[in-house]
C-alpha cells in the first residue's frame, strides 16, 4: 500500500497541478482535469 503524498492540509502546496491533484484524490489525470474545469472548483489560471 502506498503512503499518502500529503498527510494533512498544512502540507499542501499553494498551487497544485493536475498530476498532483490526481495523486491526492486517487483518480486519473483526465478526471483531475475534468474536476478542475467544474465551475465551482476553486482555481485560477496563470498566463494565457
PyMOL Python script that loads the backbone (N, CA, C, O; Angstrom):
from pymol import cmd

cmd.read_pdbstr("""\
ATOM      1  N   UNK A   1       0.844  -1.191   0.000  1.00  0.00           N
ATOM      2  CA  UNK A   1       0.000   0.000   0.000  1.00  0.00           C
ATOM      3  C   UNK A   1       0.879   1.242   0.000  1.00  0.00           C
ATOM      4  O   UNK A   1       1.834   1.339   0.771  1.00  0.00           O
ATOM      5  N   UNK A   2       0.549   2.190  -0.873  1.00  0.00           N
ATOM      6  CA  UNK A   2       1.324   3.420  -0.961  1.00  0.00           C
ATOM      7  C   UNK A   2       1.016   4.341   0.207  1.00  0.00           C
ATOM      8  O   UNK A   2      -0.114   4.407   0.690  1.00  0.00           O
ATOM      9  N   UNK A   3       2.035   5.041   0.644  1.00  0.00           N
ATOM     10  CA  UNK A   3       1.847   6.072   1.664  1.00  0.00           C
ATOM     11  C   UNK A   3       1.316   7.326   0.984  1.00  0.00           C
ATOM     12  O   UNK A   3       1.721   7.634  -0.138  1.00  0.00           O
ATOM     13  N   UNK A   4       0.422   8.052   1.637  1.00  0.00           N
ATOM     14  CA  UNK A   4      -0.103   9.272   1.020  1.00  0.00           C
ATOM     15  C   UNK A   4       0.999  10.289   0.784  1.00  0.00           C
ATOM     16  O   UNK A   4       1.948  10.400   1.560  1.00  0.00           O
ATOM     17  N   UNK A   5       0.849  11.030  -0.309  1.00  0.00           N
ATOM     18  CA  UNK A   5       1.811  12.067  -0.675  1.00  0.00           C
ATOM     19  C   UNK A   5       1.787  13.195   0.354  1.00  0.00           C
ATOM     20  O   UNK A   5       2.836  13.695   0.760  1.00  0.00           O
ATOM     21  N   UNK A   6       0.606  13.584   0.765  1.00  0.00           N
ATOM     22  CA  UNK A   6       0.422  14.663   1.738  1.00  0.00           C
ATOM     23  C   UNK A   6      -0.447  14.118   2.866  1.00  0.00           C
ATOM     24  O   UNK A   6      -1.480  13.499   2.609  1.00  0.00           O
ATOM     25  N   UNK A   7      -0.042  14.342   4.100  1.00  0.00           N
ATOM     26  CA  UNK A   7      -0.754  13.749   5.230  1.00  0.00           C
ATOM     27  C   UNK A   7      -1.774  14.671   5.879  1.00  0.00           C
ATOM     28  O   UNK A   7      -2.692  14.192   6.544  1.00  0.00           O
ATOM     29  N   UNK A   8      -1.639  15.987   5.702  1.00  0.00           N
ATOM     30  CA  UNK A   8      -2.625  16.911   6.253  1.00  0.00           C
ATOM     31  C   UNK A   8      -2.676  18.189   5.417  1.00  0.00           C
ATOM     32  O   UNK A   8      -1.819  18.421   4.564  1.00  0.00           O
ATOM     33  N   UNK A   9      -3.678  19.002   5.669  1.00  0.00           N
ATOM     34  CA  UNK A   9      -3.874  20.206   4.869  1.00  0.00           C
ATOM     35  C   UNK A   9      -2.732  21.202   4.984  1.00  0.00           C
ATOM     36  O   UNK A   9      -2.481  21.964   4.050  1.00  0.00           O
ATOM     37  N   UNK A  10      -2.038  21.208   6.111  1.00  0.00           N
ATOM     38  CA  UNK A  10      -0.932  22.140   6.301  1.00  0.00           C
ATOM     39  C   UNK A  10       0.240  21.856   5.360  1.00  0.00           C
ATOM     40  O   UNK A  10       1.046  22.746   5.090  1.00  0.00           O
ATOM     41  N   UNK A  11       0.336  20.645   4.871  1.00  0.00           N
ATOM     42  CA  UNK A  11       1.422  20.269   3.972  1.00  0.00           C
ATOM     43  C   UNK A  11       1.105  20.548   2.504  1.00  0.00           C
ATOM     44  O   UNK A  11       1.986  20.423   1.654  1.00  0.00           O
ATOM     45  N   UNK A  12      -0.129  20.923   2.194  1.00  0.00           N
ATOM     46  CA  UNK A  12      -0.494  21.183   0.806  1.00  0.00           C
ATOM     47  C   UNK A  12       0.253  22.393   0.264  1.00  0.00           C
ATOM     48  O   UNK A  12       0.370  23.409   0.950  1.00  0.00           O
ATOM     49  N   UNK A  13       0.759  22.292  -0.963  1.00  0.00           N
ATOM     50  CA  UNK A  13       1.385  23.459  -1.578  1.00  0.00           C
ATOM     51  C   UNK A  13       0.317  24.476  -1.966  1.00  0.00           C
ATOM     52  O   UNK A  13      -0.863  24.138  -2.060  1.00  0.00           O
ATOM     53  N   UNK A  14       0.729  25.712  -2.190  1.00  0.00           N
ATOM     54  CA  UNK A  14      -0.222  26.758  -2.556  1.00  0.00           C
ATOM     55  C   UNK A  14      -0.842  26.478  -3.930  1.00  0.00           C
ATOM     56  O   UNK A  14      -2.015  26.775  -4.157  1.00  0.00           O
ATOM     57  N   UNK A  15      -0.059  25.911  -4.837  1.00  0.00           N
ATOM     58  CA  UNK A  15      -0.543  25.598  -6.185  1.00  0.00           C
ATOM     59  C   UNK A  15      -0.415  24.109  -6.427  1.00  0.00           C
ATOM     60  O   UNK A  15       0.593  23.498  -6.073  1.00  0.00           O
ATOM     61  N   UNK A  16      -1.442  23.523  -7.034  1.00  0.00           N
ATOM     62  CA  UNK A  16      -1.448  22.092  -7.326  1.00  0.00           C
ATOM     63  C   UNK A  16      -1.786  21.911  -8.804  1.00  0.00           C
ATOM     64  O   UNK A  16      -2.775  22.459  -9.291  1.00  0.00           O
ATOM     65  N   UNK A  17      -0.968  21.143  -9.512  1.00  0.00           N
ATOM     66  CA  UNK A  17      -1.267  20.868 -10.913  1.00  0.00           C
ATOM     67  C   UNK A  17      -2.141  19.620 -11.023  1.00  0.00           C
ATOM     68  O   UNK A  17      -2.439  18.974 -10.018  1.00  0.00           O
ATOM     69  N   UNK A  18      -2.544  19.290 -12.231  1.00  0.00           N
ATOM     70  CA  UNK A  18      -3.476  18.173 -12.440  1.00  0.00           C
ATOM     71  C   UNK A  18      -2.873  16.842 -12.013  1.00  0.00           C
ATOM     72  O   UNK A  18      -3.576  16.002 -11.451  1.00  0.00           O
ATOM     73  N   UNK A  19      -1.588  16.633 -12.267  1.00  0.00           N
ATOM     74  CA  UNK A  19      -0.959  15.365 -11.897  1.00  0.00           C
ATOM     75  C   UNK A  19      -0.950  15.178 -10.380  1.00  0.00           C
ATOM     76  O   UNK A  19      -1.233  14.086  -9.887  1.00  0.00           O
ATOM     77  N   UNK A  20      -0.628  16.233  -9.643  1.00  0.00           N
ATOM     78  CA  UNK A  20      -0.607  16.155  -8.187  1.00  0.00           C
ATOM     79  C   UNK A  20      -2.016  15.971  -7.644  1.00  0.00           C
ATOM     80  O   UNK A  20      -2.232  15.180  -6.725  1.00  0.00           O
ATOM     81  N   UNK A  21      -2.967  16.691  -8.204  1.00  0.00           N
ATOM     82  CA  UNK A  21      -4.363  16.554  -7.778  1.00  0.00           C
ATOM     83  C   UNK A  21      -4.845  15.121  -7.988  1.00  0.00           C
ATOM     84  O   UNK A  21      -5.536  14.562  -7.137  1.00  0.00           O
ATOM     85  N   UNK A  22      -4.479  14.535  -9.118  1.00  0.00           N
ATOM     86  CA  UNK A  22      -4.870  13.153  -9.406  1.00  0.00           C
ATOM     87  C   UNK A  22      -4.288  12.198  -8.368  1.00  0.00           C
ATOM     88  O   UNK A  22      -4.972  11.277  -7.920  1.00  0.00           O
ATOM     89  N   UNK A  23      -3.022  12.414  -7.981  1.00  0.00           N
ATOM     90  CA  UNK A  23      -2.411  11.568  -6.958  1.00  0.00           C
ATOM     91  C   UNK A  23      -3.099  11.745  -5.608  1.00  0.00           C
ATOM     92  O   UNK A  23      -3.358  10.769  -4.903  1.00  0.00           O
ATOM     93  N   UNK A  24      -3.391  12.988  -5.253  1.00  0.00           N
ATOM     94  CA  UNK A  24      -4.017  13.257  -3.959  1.00  0.00           C
ATOM     95  C   UNK A  24      -5.394  12.624  -3.851  1.00  0.00           C
ATOM     96  O   UNK A  24      -5.747  12.078  -2.806  1.00  0.00           O
ATOM     97  N   UNK A  25      -6.175  12.693  -4.924  1.00  0.00           N
ATOM     98  CA  UNK A  25      -7.538  12.178  -4.898  1.00  0.00           C
ATOM     99  C   UNK A  25      -7.634  10.721  -5.335  1.00  0.00           C
ATOM    100  O   UNK A  25      -8.687  10.099  -5.194  1.00  0.00           O
ATOM    101  N   UNK A  26      -6.542  10.174  -5.866  1.00  0.00           N
ATOM    102  CA  UNK A  26      -6.552   8.781  -6.310  1.00  0.00           C
ATOM    103  C   UNK A  26      -7.383   8.565  -7.557  1.00  0.00           C
ATOM    104  O   UNK A  26      -8.058   7.546  -7.700  1.00  0.00           O
ATOM    105  N   UNK A  27      -7.327   9.543  -8.469  1.00  0.00           N
ATOM    106  CA  UNK A  27      -8.074   9.449  -9.725  1.00  0.00           C
ATOM    107  C   UNK A  27      -7.103   9.622 -10.881  1.00  0.00           C
ATOM    108  O   UNK A  27      -5.926   9.914 -10.669  1.00  0.00           O
ATOM    109  N   UNK A  28      -7.589   9.444 -12.096  1.00  0.00           N
ATOM    110  CA  UNK A  28      -6.745   9.633 -13.271  1.00  0.00           C
ATOM    111  C   UNK A  28      -6.513  11.123 -13.520  1.00  0.00           C
ATOM    112  O   UNK A  28      -7.228  11.975 -12.991  1.00  0.00           O
ATOM    113  N   UNK A  29      -5.499  11.420 -14.335  1.00  0.00           N
ATOM    114  CA  UNK A  29      -5.256  12.824 -14.680  1.00  0.00           C
ATOM    115  C   UNK A  29      -6.423  13.404 -15.464  1.00  0.00           C
ATOM    116  O   UNK A  29      -6.746  14.582 -15.314  1.00  0.00           O
ATOM    117  N   UNK A  30      -7.054  12.591 -16.295  1.00  0.00           N
ATOM    118  CA  UNK A  30      -8.210  13.063 -17.049  1.00  0.00           C
ATOM    119  C   UNK A  30      -9.339  13.477 -16.102  1.00  0.00           C
ATOM    120  O   UNK A  30     -10.000  14.492 -16.321  1.00  0.00           O
ATOM    121  N   UNK A  31      -9.550  12.688 -15.058  1.00  0.00           N
ATOM    122  CA  UNK A  31     -10.578  13.028 -14.066  1.00  0.00           C
ATOM    123  C   UNK A  31     -10.197  14.296 -13.301  1.00  0.00           C
ATOM    124  O   UNK A  31     -11.062  15.105 -12.964  1.00  0.00           O
ATOM    125  N   UNK A  32      -8.915  14.466 -13.030  1.00  0.00           N
ATOM    126  CA  UNK A  32      -8.459  15.677 -12.341  1.00  0.00           C
ATOM    127  C   UNK A  32      -8.724  16.912 -13.201  1.00  0.00           C
ATOM    128  O   UNK A  32      -9.184  17.936 -12.696  1.00  0.00           O
ATOM    129  N   UNK A  33      -8.431  16.814 -14.507  1.00  0.00           N
ATOM    130  CA  UNK A  33      -8.716  17.933 -15.413  1.00  0.00           C
ATOM    131  C   UNK A  33     -10.215  18.219 -15.478  1.00  0.00           C
ATOM    132  O   UNK A  33     -10.634  19.376 -15.515  1.00  0.00           O
ATOM    133  N   UNK A  34     -11.011  17.159 -15.490  1.00  0.00           N
ATOM    134  CA  UNK A  34     -12.461  17.317 -15.506  1.00  0.00           C
ATOM    135  C   UNK A  34     -12.945  18.037 -14.243  1.00  0.00           C
ATOM    136  O   UNK A  34     -13.783  18.936 -14.310  1.00  0.00           O
ATOM    137  N   UNK A  35     -12.410  17.630 -13.106  1.00  0.00           N
ATOM    138  CA  UNK A  35     -12.753  18.263 -11.842  1.00  0.00           C
ATOM    139  C   UNK A  35     -12.339  19.733 -11.840  1.00  0.00           C
ATOM    140  O   UNK A  35     -13.096  20.592 -11.386  1.00  0.00           O
ATOM    141  N   UNK A  36     -11.146  20.022 -12.343  1.00  0.00           N
ATOM    142  CA  UNK A  36     -10.650  21.407 -12.350  1.00  0.00           C
ATOM    143  C   UNK A  36     -11.459  22.304 -13.278  1.00  0.00           C
ATOM    144  O   UNK A  36     -11.469  23.523 -13.104  1.00  0.00           O
ATOM    145  N   UNK A  37     -12.127  21.724 -14.249  1.00  0.00           N
ATOM    146  CA  UNK A  37     -12.916  22.543 -15.171  1.00  0.00           C
ATOM    147  C   UNK A  37     -14.326  22.832 -14.655  1.00  0.00           C
ATOM    148  O   UNK A  37     -15.067  23.603 -15.264  1.00  0.00           O
ATOM    149  N   UNK A  38     -14.695  22.209 -13.524  1.00  0.00           N
ATOM    150  CA  UNK A  38     -16.000  22.482 -12.921  1.00  0.00           C
ATOM    151  C   UNK A  38     -16.090  23.942 -12.490  1.00  0.00           C
ATOM    152  O   UNK A  38     -15.102  24.534 -12.054  1.00  0.00           O
ATOM    153  N   UNK A  39     -17.272  24.509 -12.616  1.00  0.00           N
ATOM    154  CA  UNK A  39     -17.485  25.918 -12.305  1.00  0.00           C
ATOM    155  C   UNK A  39     -17.175  26.277 -10.854  1.00  0.00           C
ATOM    156  O   UNK A  39     -16.631  27.348 -10.587  1.00  0.00           O
ATOM    157  N   UNK A  40     -17.513  25.401  -9.922  1.00  0.00           N
ATOM    158  CA  UNK A  40     -17.348  25.724  -8.510  1.00  0.00           C
ATOM    159  C   UNK A  40     -16.024  25.241  -7.912  1.00  0.00           C
ATOM    160  O   UNK A  40     -15.825  25.337  -6.700  1.00  0.00           O
ATOM    161  N   UNK A  41     -15.115  24.723  -8.750  1.00  0.00           N
ATOM    162  CA  UNK A  41     -13.807  24.296  -8.257  1.00  0.00           C
ATOM    163  C   UNK A  41     -12.935  25.526  -8.029  1.00  0.00           C
ATOM    164  O   UNK A  41     -12.779  26.344  -8.935  1.00  0.00           O
ATOM    165  N   UNK A  42     -12.358  25.671  -6.823  1.00  0.00           N
ATOM    166  CA  UNK A  42     -11.576  26.879  -6.522  1.00  0.00           C
ATOM    167  C   UNK A  42     -10.245  26.886  -7.278  1.00  0.00           C
ATOM    168  O   UNK A  42      -9.307  26.177  -6.911  1.00  0.00           O
ATOM    169  N   UNK A  43     -10.177  27.691  -8.333  1.00  0.00           N
ATOM    170  CA  UNK A  43      -8.958  27.745  -9.134  1.00  0.00           C
ATOM    171  C   UNK A  43      -8.852  29.085  -9.838  1.00  0.00           C
ATOM    172  O   UNK A  43      -9.814  29.848  -9.923  1.00  0.00           O
ATOM    173  N   UNK A  44      -7.665  29.345 -10.334  1.00  0.00           N
ATOM    174  CA  UNK A  44      -7.449  30.490 -11.210  1.00  0.00           C
ATOM    175  C   UNK A  44      -6.340  30.132 -12.170  1.00  0.00           C
ATOM    176  O   UNK A  44      -5.501  29.279 -11.879  1.00  0.00           O
ATOM    177  N   UNK A  45      -6.338  30.782 -13.306  1.00  0.00           N
ATOM    178  CA  UNK A  45      -5.400  30.472 -14.367  1.00  0.00           C
ATOM    179  C   UNK A  45      -4.280  31.510 -14.382  1.00  0.00           C
ATOM    180  O   UNK A  45      -4.531  32.708 -14.259  1.00  0.00           O
ATOM    181  N   UNK A  46      -3.055  31.043 -14.533  1.00  0.00           N
ATOM    182  CA  UNK A  46      -1.908  31.923 -14.658  1.00  0.00           C
ATOM    183  C   UNK A  46      -1.451  31.866 -16.104  1.00  0.00           C
ATOM    184  O   UNK A  46      -1.199  30.779 -16.624  1.00  0.00           O
ATOM    185  N   UNK A  47      -1.338  32.998 -16.759  1.00  0.00           N
ATOM    186  CA  UNK A  47      -0.933  33.043 -18.152  1.00  0.00           C
ATOM    187  C   UNK A  47      -2.135  32.979 -19.074  1.00  0.00           C
ATOM    188  O   UNK A  47      -3.260  33.269 -18.668  1.00  0.00           O
ATOM    189  N   UNK A  48      -1.886  32.593 -20.325  1.00  0.00           N
ATOM    190  CA  UNK A  48      -2.956  32.554 -21.316  1.00  0.00           C
ATOM    191  C   UNK A  48      -3.826  31.417 -21.017  1.00  0.00           C
ATOM    192  O   UNK A  48      -4.804  31.185 -21.726  1.00  0.00           O
TER     193      UNK A  48
END
""", "prot")
cmd.dss("prot")
cmd.show_as("cartoon", "prot")
cmd.util.cbc("prot")
cmd.orient("prot")
